[in-house]
């Protein structure tokens, strides 16, 4: 099939590369000429494992192109994926001005029927809004279908190529069949392509992310209680996860969730609830708990140093909001850094891939180190924030020799408290008694 993808951000670039990898002809469009020039040179603007290989292969075989000219892409394509960014407004609602501009440009360029696919995260009911934006700018017919994405940063390519499910939101059977045909190569093992109305498709995206975020916040609250009464959240997680009604996923306590999806989608869903005068108390509580959790580890650090953080050098391992990405959006590390600096501490940070994005998000208020061990040399404490694989089995003897105080604050519970205490460390995890 001939496909145009408008927007080469996280979702658009992954979608375009994966569609091209299955033999489709794809044109990716972006208004930023520097980004398009970089993509033409094979430079990927985001860190996502496997994405560079897909783009390189599809480019070499002529199945993917990059351009700033929306009209050229629309004229050459039968399906147009809208993957334009929709950042949150101060109200929590998504900012749709870029999507509006893009859909109007698409409408003006149409030379016949086109299938318009909403891949951007949009408010509930946006399929109708997109149609209303387009109608005054074209005499040609079109359909708007809702096709939410469920990609996890760090595993996005694998998620797209082997999805748990594909959601197709349309009232028309022929549109569903067209989309099902497009996605058929990705669901050969029998995972479902689910047909539903557009509003339900749009709401499914928000409901999934809000529910998963709620599970995380629930476990973090249980962890805080464990720290008071002496329970072990890791044992509790295993006990809960063995219950088939609950399952084992998204039950890990830590320093809170971040990224581009959960925070933004929760805010958007809450904004919709306020507009419709439907209280979403569970969703609101999940967000409140998460904001509180991002500061939780700092309170442990304050407690260890008896509130005297002025001049203390604190080393952070991990800055991105999760491993295998350089995304700093809503990263817990940013909140931890703010709190430590406000208390007078000196912060050093190391992340395997997020150094530059962290510098943009945080600025030069901290020292960015070239290695994990550079960060801890002469530091007063080590704080594990992001569970990159290279942090899982470090040289603890070297860590102990490097630190002024043999103390580790494990924000992801990846270390054994018993082993570290046996080695002479003071150990503080999340919910481990």
Secondary structure as UniProt FT lines:
FT   STRAND          2..6
FT   HELIX           10..21
FT   TURN            22..23
FT   STRAND          25..29
FT   HELIX           33..40
FT   TURN            41..42
FT   TURN            49..50
FT   HELIX           51..60
FT   TURN            61..62
FT   STRAND          64..67
FT   HELIX           70..75
FT   STRAND          79..82
FT   TURN            90..91
FT   HELIX           97..109
FT   STRAND          114..118
FT   TURN            124..125
FT   HELIX           126..135
FT   TURN            136..137
FT   STRAND          142..146
FT   TURN            153..154
FT   HELIX           156..161
FT   STRAND          166..169
FT   HELIX           173..183
FT   HELIX           184..186
FT   TURN            188..189
FT   STRAND          193..196
FT   HELIX           198..229
FT   HELIX           233..241
FT   TURN            244..246
FT   TURN            249..250
FT   HELIX           262..276
FT   HELIX           281..293
FT   TURN            294..295
FT   HELIX           296..304
FT   TURN            305..307
FT   TURN            310..311
FT   STRAND          313..317
FT   TURN            323..324
FT   TURN            329..330
FT   HELIX           332..342
FT   TURN            343..344
FT   STRAND          346..350
FT   HELIX           355..362
FT   TURN            364..365
FT   STRAND          367..368
FT   HELIX           372..376
FT   TURN            377..378
FT   STRAND          381..384
FT   HELIX           389..391
FT   TURN            392..393
FT   HELIX           396..402
FT   STRAND          407..410
FT   TURN            411..412
FT   HELIX           417..422
FT   TURN            423..424
FT   STRAND          426..428
//
